[in-house]
Amino acid sequence: MNRTRTGLIDRLETCSADYVWYVSHLPEEEIHHLIAEGGWTIHQIAAHVRDAEREAFLKRTEQILVEEHPMVANYIPEDWDRDHYRREESLQDILSEFRSSRRKLLRLLRGARKKDWENWATHPEYGKISLDWILEHAFGHTMEHLAQISHLQEQTILRQLNS
């Protein structure tokens, strides 16, 4: 495996730990009350990150590793959320499930062979996708939502200071 790919897998692991640490240390009273742009609470964002990890990144990786040029399903967060989101689910359970799925994804990516990295899948919206694309997308997705939640915290601090 090339250095860039190995480095990004390592960064994916690190950003996962950062994400889980940060979200798990948020005040409980803010989890359901702070609303991000788009109307999701921190709890909903955390559930979305977990669900995307499991239902999109991990499933697609598994398919690419066992099938030649598979057709992968489209993951539509709003549809999944409507059918599966549970407000009463504990944040710790959500984060634990995210960690478990991410560890499995990391293990699969680290164990992928040259032929696996050369394989690709067909996605209904994106066209051809590869393990490299999944790796980049998973990293960006985690970082995007970590930044989103951090921005909410920044705004909360400013409101408290200026009230």
C-alpha positions as CSV (number, residue, x, y, z in Angstrom):
1,M,0.0,0.0,0.0
2,N,1.3,3.5,-0.8
3,R,2.3,6.0,1.8
4,T,-0.4,8.5,1.0
5,R,-3.1,5.9,1.4
6,T,-1.6,4.5,4.6
7,G,-1.3,8.1,6.0
8,L,-4.9,8.8,5.2
9,I,-6.1,5.6,6.8
10,D,-4.1,6.7,9.9
11,R,-5.7,10.1,9.8
12,L,-9.1,8.5,9.5
13,E,-8.4,6.6,12.7
14,T,-7.2,9.8,14.4
15,C,-10.1,12.0,13.3
16,S,-12.5,9.3,14.5
17,A,-11.0,9.3,18.0
18,D,-11.1,13.2,18.0
19,Y,-14.8,13.1,16.9
20,V,-15.8,10.6,19.5
21,W,-13.9,12.4,22.3
22,Y,-15.3,15.8,21.4
23,V,-19.0,14.7,21.1
24,S,-18.8,12.6,24.2
25,H,-17.7,15.6,26.2
26,L,-20.6,17.9,25.2
27,P,-23.0,19.0,27.9
28,E,-26.0,16.6,28.0
29,E,-28.5,19.5,27.9
30,E,-27.1,20.7,24.6
31,I,-27.3,17.3,22.7
32,H,-31.0,17.7,21.9
33,H,-31.3,21.5,22.0
34,L,-28.6,23.0,19.8
35,I,-29.8,23.1,16.2
36,A,-27.3,23.0,13.3
37,E,-27.8,24.6,10.0
38,G,-30.3,22.3,8.2
39,G,-32.3,21.7,11.4
40,W,-30.5,18.7,13.0
41,T,-29.6,18.5,16.7
42,I,-26.2,17.3,17.8
43,H,-27.8,14.0,18.7
44,Q,-29.2,13.7,15.2
45,I,-25.9,14.6,13.6
46,A,-24.1,11.9,15.8
47,A,-26.7,9.3,14.7
48,H,-26.3,10.3,11.1
49,V,-22.5,10.0,11.3
50,R,-22.9,6.5,12.8
51,D,-25.5,5.5,10.2
52,A,-23.5,6.7,7.3
53,E,-20.4,4.9,8.6
54,R,-22.3,1.6,8.9
55,E,-24.8,1.8,6.0
56,A,-22.7,3.5,3.4
57,F,-18.9,3.4,4.0
58,L,-18.7,0.0,5.6
59,K,-21.2,-1.8,3.4
60,R,-19.7,-0.4,0.2
61,T,-16.2,-1.4,1.3
62,E,-17.3,-4.9,2.1
63,Q,-19.0,-5.2,-1.3
64,I,-15.9,-3.9,-3.2
65,L,-13.7,-6.4,-1.3
66,V,-15.8,-9.5,-2.2
67,E,-17.4,-8.6,-5.6
68,E,-16.0,-7.5,-8.9
69,H,-17.5,-4.1,-9.8
70,P,-20.6,-4.4,-7.6
71,M,-23.6,-2.2,-7.8
72,V,-24.0,-0.4,-4.4
73,A,-27.1,1.1,-2.9
74,N,-27.7,4.8,-2.6
75,Y,-27.7,6.0,1.1
76,I,-30.2,8.9,1.5
77,P,-29.7,10.3,5.0
78,E,-33.1,11.9,5.3
79,D,-34.9,8.7,4.3
80,W,-32.8,6.6,6.7
81,D,-33.3,9.1,9.5
82,R,-37.0,9.2,9.0
83,D,-37.3,5.4,9.3
84,H,-34.6,4.7,11.9
85,Y,-33.8,7.7,14.1
86,R,-34.7,7.4,17.8
87,R,-34.4,10.5,19.9
88,E,-34.3,8.4,23.1
89,E,-31.2,6.4,22.0
90,S,-28.3,7.2,24.2
91,L,-25.5,9.3,22.7
92,Q,-23.0,6.8,24.2
93,D,-24.6,3.9,22.4
94,I,-24.5,5.9,19.1
95,L,-20.8,6.7,19.6
96,S,-20.0,3.1,20.6
97,E,-21.6,1.8,17.4
98,F,-19.8,4.4,15.4
99,R,-16.5,3.4,16.9
100,S,-17.2,-0.3,16.2
101,S,-18.1,0.3,12.6
102,R,-15.1,2.6,12.1
103,R,-12.7,0.0,13.5
104,K,-14.1,-2.6,11.1
105,L,-13.7,-0.2,8.2
106,L,-10.1,0.6,9.2
107,R,-9.3,-3.1,9.5
108,L,-10.7,-3.8,6.1
109,L,-8.9,-0.9,4.4
110,R,-5.6,-1.8,6.0
111,G,-6.1,-5.4,4.9
112,A,-7.1,-4.5,1.3
113,R,-4.9,-5.9,-1.5
114,K,-3.7,-4.2,-4.6
115,K,-6.6,-5.8,-6.6
116,D,-9.1,-4.5,-4.1
117,W,-7.8,-0.9,-4.5
118,E,-8.1,-1.3,-8.3
119,N,-11.6,-2.6,-8.1
120,W,-14.6,-0.2,-8.2
121,A,-18.3,-0.2,-7.7
122,T,-21.2,1.6,-9.4
123,H,-23.1,4.0,-7.3
124,P,-26.5,5.2,-8.6
125,E,-25.7,8.9,-8.1
126,Y,-21.9,9.1,-8.2
127,G,-21.1,6.5,-10.9
128,K,-17.9,4.6,-10.4
129,I,-16.5,4.7,-6.8
130,S,-13.5,3.0,-5.3
131,L,-11.9,2.2,-2.0
132,D,-9.8,5.4,-2.4
133,W,-13.0,7.4,-2.9
134,I,-14.7,5.8,0.2
135,L,-11.6,6.5,2.3
136,E,-11.6,10.2,1.2
137,H,-15.3,10.5,1.6
138,A,-15.3,8.9,5.1
139,F,-12.5,11.2,6.2
140,G,-14.2,14.3,4.9
141,H,-17.6,13.3,6.3
142,T,-16.2,12.9,9.8
143,M,-14.3,16.1,9.6
144,E,-17.3,18.0,8.2
145,H,-19.6,17.0,11.0
146,L,-17.0,17.5,13.7
147,A,-16.6,21.1,12.4
148,Q,-20.3,21.5,12.3
149,I,-20.7,20.5,15.9
150,S,-17.7,22.6,17.0
151,H,-19.3,25.6,15.3
152,L,-22.5,25.1,17.3
153,Q,-20.4,25.1,20.5
154,E,-18.6,28.3,19.4
155,Q,-22.0,30.0,18.8
156,T,-23.2,28.8,22.2
157,I,-20.2,30.3,24.0
158,L,-20.6,33.6,22.1
159,R,-24.3,33.8,23.0
160,Q,-23.5,33.1,26.7
161,L,-20.8,35.8,26.7
162,N,-22.9,38.4,25.0
163,S,-26.2,37.9,26.9
